[in-house]
């Protein structure tokens, strides 16, 4: 048995206020679609295009979150995001990864966690 | 050298088989994330054993919007450890966040407040993270093998 540690934290910082749906979407998308300047140009272009599409899907999702959003509701919104992402991911170089059930499930859980955090923050703001 | 190094504390490895930590959702323990100040005097990593290591050195963040002890998850927000292949991962269902906050931080300690504040994770933020009169959220990585904040492989 060995432990495997990861410090791949992301940080979402909003000075002077609360996180917007757009900020949440950008932060969440950055954890799903990496844009590495070292990528080959065609993959870099594909990643940038995919991330922009994913951000658009997530902005709509985060705008639906409010202080009373439950875990069940967040999970349902996450499922809708995954359904909406199927086509753009399917047309990207990362189609096979997205189609893997385990990866898809974990992407869904990652989105759900960020949706629930947004709901938690909305509750604190009341 | 003083500072934070991402680590699974050695003490935690000995505590897991003694059933000192219970990460089960809802019925498990309460865990907290405390933030470390910029330019700490102490060294935090595999040898860290307890939240008191941080407070004993006066290295916990102080600032508007941050209360001593840090962010507390509820037990309901624990994600029960689950096997995936030959590994197991666990995490929490919401990200730690601070509102109306003004502070800077360079790392964190996650600890079990239901078990004498024993440390279960030390994290290096890779540099100074600052917030001014705003909202600061630490986005945890996906709860997958190779990515999850806590895992045994």
Interface residues (C-beta under 8 A of the other chain):
Chain A: X1 X2 X3 X4 X5 X6 X7 X8 X9 X10 X11 X12 X13 X14 X15 X16 X17 X18 X19 X27 X28 X31 X71 X102 X103 X106 X107 X109 X110 X112 X113 X114 X116 X117 X120 X121 X124 X125
Chain B: X6 X7 X8 X13 X84 X87 X92 X93 X94 X95 X97 X99 X121 X123 X124 X125 X126 X129 X130 X131 X132 X133 X134 X135 X136 X137 X138 X139 X140 X141 X142 X143 X144 X145 X146 X147 X148 X149 X151 X152 X153
